[in-house]
Structures are given as C-alpha cells and as structure tokens.
Amino acid sequence: MRRILIVGAGQAGLQLALGLQSHGYDVTLLTDRDAQEVRGGRVLSTQCMFDSALRTERALGLDLWAGQAPRIEGVGVSVGGPESAPVIDWVGRLDACAQSVDQRLKTSTWLDAFAARGGRVEVRQVSAADLEHLAGSYDLVLVASGKGKLASLFERDEERSPYQRPQRALAVSYVYGLAPRPEQDFPVVRCNLVPGIGEFFTMPALTAAGPCDILFWEAQPGGPADAFDGIHDPAEHLRVMLELMKTFTPWEYDRARSGVELTDAGATLAGRFTPVVRRPVGELPGGEAVLGVADVVVTNDPITGQGANNAAKCAALYLEAILAHGDKPFDRDFQQSAFDRFWADTARAVTTWTNAMLAPAPPHAVELFAAAGELPTVADRFANCFNDPADVEGWLLDPEKAAAYLASVAPRG
C-alpha cells in the first residue's frame, strides 16, 4: 500500500486525502487545527463553488450540503456611476446552480469523516525540518497549506507573477437579515464594481446554523474602502462594512436597512495578499522533492471567485494523476507533470482572467458589460465563465474577439 503525506486540511488537502483514502491509499494528514477548532473558529474564505468544481466533490460523495445550501442560480453585475447609482445593472443565468458552504462547516465535517474512515490526523505545526524528517517514510509528500514558512519551499515563478504587492484589501462578514433586491426573483452572486474604489460582492451561503449571506469588500489599497486594518471588534467591522455600502453601493445598502447581524463571533475576516504563481516542486533541505497543491503554488486574488474551485479541480487532477501512476516512483518528473496538467486545464485561464480583472477595465470590456444589460445572451455567457474560466479567452479578454462576438449576437439593423 502506497503511503501519502498531505500537509494542510483545506478544500484541496482534504478532498485529495479523502479521494486517495477511498482508493485504498495509506494517507496521513497534518493540520494545525483539529475539526472542533476549525468549526468554532474564524471564517476562512468567501467561497462560491460552481458546477464544474462541485462535480469533483460529487464524484467522491463529498457534496453533503446540496439540499441545505441556497441554490445560486446567477451572477449579477452592477457598475457604480457618479451619482451613487448603478449605470450598468444586469443578471446572467447560470446553466447549473452554484453553492457556497462556510469552509468551517465543510472542512471540519470532512476532517471528521477522514478520521472516522481510518485516516491518520496529526495536529501540529509543521516546518521544513519536520517534513525532512518525515519524508523518507512516505512515497509522496504534498503541501496543501500555503500559510507560514512552507510556502518558501516553492520558488516564485516570475514570468507568471506580474504583481509584487497586494492588489486589493479584503474584508468579509457573514450575516443574517440581508434582504433580496426587490427585482430579484432567484438567488445570485452580486458583483458591484465601483471605479476607483474597488468591488463589493454579496452571495447567499450556508453556515453551521443555516442559510446566511456573505458581504465582501475588495478595496483598492489606500483608497476610501481600505478601512479595516486594525479593527478587531466584529461589531465595528460590520459597522464599517455597512457604512461603506451606504456610501459607495447604496443600492446594496438598501437590502440591509431592516437590520443585519453577524452569524457568530467568528464571522469577520480582513487581510490582503499578493497574487503569485510558484514553481510546483519544492525541495527540502536534504534534497527530497515535495509537490505543492492548489493555492500553495497558484495564489489568485478572489475577485473572480475561483479559489475553492481551483482547489477542488487541483485535488481532482492530482488524484487522477496519482492513481494513473501506479507503483512507479513519484519523482520530480511526475510532480511537475501533475502540476502542468492543472496549469493547462484550469489555473492558467483563471490566473489570466483574475489578473485582468484587477486592472482597470479596457474599453472593449466596458462595451461588453454595457451590452449585457440589453442582451441576455451576453450576460449569461459572462455568468457561466465563473463555471468555465477558459471561455474568457474566446471573447472577453481580447478586443477583436469581443467585437466579433458582439457583432454575432447583436440584433441586426
């Protein structure tokens, strides 16, 4: 029986561990918190998983919340104008529903399931020296936790990493009491673009106590919405978030007028990080190679909502590669090849799209967003890019392709 060591118990690490376990592999999981600590801790993310990623969970019997989580049926886009009113405002329909499940609920449940099925879980902080000591006992070591010093095992890929500093300051609140928009007849993710300020998102979600909504600011660093540094009181965090909504997205603030409250004491999160792509094969001090997983080696800003989706797809592709490799050594060539497929199939398009969305919108993108308000076909295609990011390269990112696409769908005459 082949022995696998996975460091990190997030979406990717746990999904891969459970998948390998189901195929008879001897898997050990190292994590810095047990399931109870995760479940009762601070929120971890703003995940919204689309159908192509959810299918990787369903294949392993891990989509446990389909009957409880709100069914997200579309993506709405609003662009703020000079009078604090949206000058662009439309909704695109998803071909298949998405869902958002609080990662505290999901990963703690999966972690308990992995242990209940006989998997070994060790709760400990892990250093490169620790991995050096452990690596010789395993056929393959995977690092699925990008926090702390382990990320330094993986060299920055300068060619694929255009940014040297964070491009957004991030702030999240999970709340109860957010009303739907009056004109909204089905649940959607709302993307509000405020030029010069940043982006504000809302999405229906499921937390441990039931359905809720996520409020999420992506503020341009140093701008008026970059206002959460140093705030440690959850109530103050929510107050500032609502005040920014009132100032910059009043059409969304109207949904909170009847009163919203945090879902729990750990329902807020703030921070910032630099988008980066790292080389996938890390080297331990003694020369042993380890393979980076998901956002350890491809860290994108959450503006396109692809973090958990990337993680799920990476786990699925790595599982497939490991199973296909049989009894052969998991050498550097194998590790590089597994990542190369993840990059080609998923991560390259996501990274290209995300980096483009962080920059000011070019004229052809503004034209597409404006046209989507009149042409549901355009709105629907944009919404479904969140499920299939590779599609952006066929129409959204290139001016000539965008013009050709608009010409093909615009009414004649």
Summary of the structure (lengths in Angstrom):
residues: 413
radius of gyration: 21.4
end to end distance: 67.4
largest distance: 71.4
contacts: 1402
relative contact order: 0.16
helix: 40%
strand: 24%
